[in-house]
Amino acid sequence: MTQEFEGKVALVTGAGNGIGRAAALAFAREGARVVVSDVDARNGEQTVVEIHEAGGTAQFALADVSKEADVINLIDGTLRSYGRLDVAFNNAGISGAQGSVASLSEVQWNQVLAVNLTGVFLCMKHELAQMEKQGSGAIINNASILGTVGFAGAAAYTAAKHGVLGLTKVAAIEYATKGIRVNAVCPGFIVTPMLERAGLLADENIRKSLENMHAMKRLGTSEEVAEAVVFLASRRSSFVTGHPLLVDGGFVSM
């Protein structure tokens, strides 16, 4: 434990489980006061409980990142509680419907884009405004390997994650001289509830197929992604901005 973020405030969206929960716990471990946000109050509150049990400081904030009013309330609530915002990990996302491009309905397309792309934009919009007032801050967006490559059957998800990387690069350029760094993590296939709900972990043959897509021949863990997020938020990455950090076990190299 380095207490890298002692006195700092970190906001994590989609922190009710998986990568978001792991990141919230990691920031708290490093001394940050953490705002845990999710659309699922039960899971979000459980993350807060785990942080408190580990000796950290956190509070829960219910928010749907696809709704600007919720995002505004989220940022305003963070400032009322802690007075500042130093780090934001825009992690909230959904897998959405699977299928070929021609098979997707407009509703299915819009559902994924609303959370995975517009949600990131709305969070960045209001996080950046506050960080600019402070003259400092670090934002990390959760993209995906599918922000860098295509994947059959995941058209909306892939398009959204490509968009997240584009937004990340533009914001990094626009705010580079204002003390704000903006980066992204691009996880490979990670053992999370999202993969479980998609039925990709229960079937041994499917899981093995996914593992073999990675050079390391295994799936990643939420904690491994969380460590990369903490690095990008820390002083150790002070000259890193606009970067899509692959945390993919060699998936993209295959």
N, C-alpha and C positions, 0 to 999 in steps of 0.2 A: 504494500500500500504506500503510494507516494504522496497522497493528499494533493495531487496536482491541481484539483479544482476547489480547494478550500476557499470558502467565501463566494464561490461562483454559483450561478443558477443555471440549471440545465432543464430544458423542456424536451420530452420524448413523446411523440404521438404514436398511436398503435402500440402502447406499452403494456397492454393487458396480457400478452403472452409472447412466446417466441423471441425473435431478435429484439423487439422493443423492450420486453421485460428484462432481457439480459443486459441491454444497454443501460436501462434505468438503474439496475443494480450495480453495474460497473461504475457509472458516474457517481452514485452515492458512496460506493466504496472508496472513491478517490476524493471524497469530501464535498461534493456538490450537493446543494439543495435541489431536489428533483421534482419537477411537475410531471406527474404521470397522467397522460391523456389517452382516452380510448372511447369508443362508442359503447363498449361493454363495461358497465359500471362494476359488475361483480369481479371480473378478471382484473380490471384496473385497480380496484381497492385491494385485491390480493397482492398485487405487485407492491403497493404501498406497505402492506403488512410485512412482506418479506424484507423490504428496505428497513423498516423500523426494527424488526427482529435482529437485523445485522448491525444495528446501531446508527443507521443513517437517518436523514431528514427528507421527507417527501410528503406530497399531498396529491390527491386525485382531482382531475378536472374532466368532466364529461364533455366531449366535443365530437361533432361530425365534421371532418376537415373539408368535406365537399360543400359546406354551407358557410359563407363568409361571416354571417352573424355569429356562428359558433366560434370561428377562428378569432374574431375580434374579442369576444368574451374570454376566450382562452388566454390571449395575450394580456388583456386588461386584468384578468384575475391573477396572472403570474406577477404582474407589476404591483398589484395591491398587496399581495402576500409577501413578496420578496424584494420589490423595488427595482429590479433590473432583470435582464435576460442576457446571459453570456454565451450559452450554447443551445442550439436547437438541432435535434435529430428528427427530421421529417421522415418517419418510418411507416406511417399508416398506409395500408394498401390491401387490396383484395385480388384474388386470383381471377374471378369472373368466369364467364362461360367459355368452354373449350369448343373448338371446331374450326373448320376452314373459313376463310374470309367470306366466301359467298353464303355460308350457312348462318353467320351471325346476324341477329336482328339489330335494328338501330337502338333499341332499348338496352340490349346486352352490351353493345359497344359503348353507349353513353354511361352506363353504370361503372364500367372500369375506368374510363377516362375521367369521370367526375371525381373519383377518389384518388386514383393513382397519379394523375397529372394535374388536374385543376386543384385538387387538394394540396399538392405540393406548392403550386403557384400561390394559392391563397395564404398558406402558412409563411412562405418566403416573403411575400409582399408585406405582411405585418411584422414579421420578425426583423426584416431588414430596416424597416422604418424606425423601430426601437433601437436597434443596434447602431444605426447611424447617429441617433441622438447621443448615444453613449460614447461613440467613437471607437467601438471595438465589438468583436463578436465572432463566433464561428458557427457555420451552418453545415450540416452534413445531411445529404438527401439519400434515401435508400433507393437506389436504382436496381440493377440486377445484371447478371450476365446477358439477359435479354434486352438490355439497353445497348449492348454492343454487337450482338449477333441475332439472327432470326431463329425462330423455333416453331415448327409446324404445329398448328392447332391452338396457338396462343397469340392471335393477331392483335387483339385489343391490348392485352398485357404488354406485348413487345412494343407496340407503337407508343404506349404511355411511357414505358421505361426509356425508350429512345428520347422521348420528349423531355423527361426528367434530366437526362444528361445535357441536352441542349440548354435548358433553363439554368442548370448548374454553371455551365461555361459562361453564359451571358452575364449572370449575376456576379460571377467571380471577376469578370472584367470590369463591370460597372462599379464595383465596390472595393476594388483592390487597393485604392489609395485612401480608403476611409476606415482602415483598421479592421476590415471584415473579410474573412476568408470563407469561401463556399466550395465544398467538395462533395463527392458522392462515393458511396460504397456500392460495389457490384457483386453481390453474393452469388455463388453457384447454388446448387441444390442443397438446402439446409434442412436438417431434421427439425421441423416446426409443426404446429397444429395445422397450418395451411396445407402442408404436404399430406398430413394425415387425412384432412377433410377431403382432399382430392383423390384419396384412395391410392396414393403412390408409395406408401410405406408398408401396408399390410400384406400385399402380394410380394412374396420373396423374389419372384422372377422380375417383376417391374422394378423393385428396389435395386436388384443386382444390375439391371440394365442402366439405371440412373447412375449407380456408382461407377460403372465402367466408362461413363462419359467423362469422368474426371481422371486426370493423370494420376492422382493419388489413390484412385480406386476406392473411394469412400465418400460419404456425404459429409458436409460440414456441420458444425454445431453453432447454435446461436451465440454462445460465448466467444467463439472465434471471430465472428463478425463484430460483436460488441467491442472486442479489443481493438479492432481496426477503427471503429467509430471513435473510441476514446483517443486513439493516436491522432486522428485527423482533427480532433477538437483541442488537442494539447499544444503546448509550446514546442514540443518536439517536431511538429510539422509546420513551424512558423513561416517557411518559405514555400508552402504547398497550397495552391489554390487553383480551382478549375479542374481538379484531377479526378478521374473515375478510377478508384482503387479496386482492383479485382481481388475478391476473397473467394476464390473459386476452385481451389485444389487442382488447378491446371486445366479446367474445362475449356477455356477459350484457346489454349495452346494446342489442344488436340487436333 
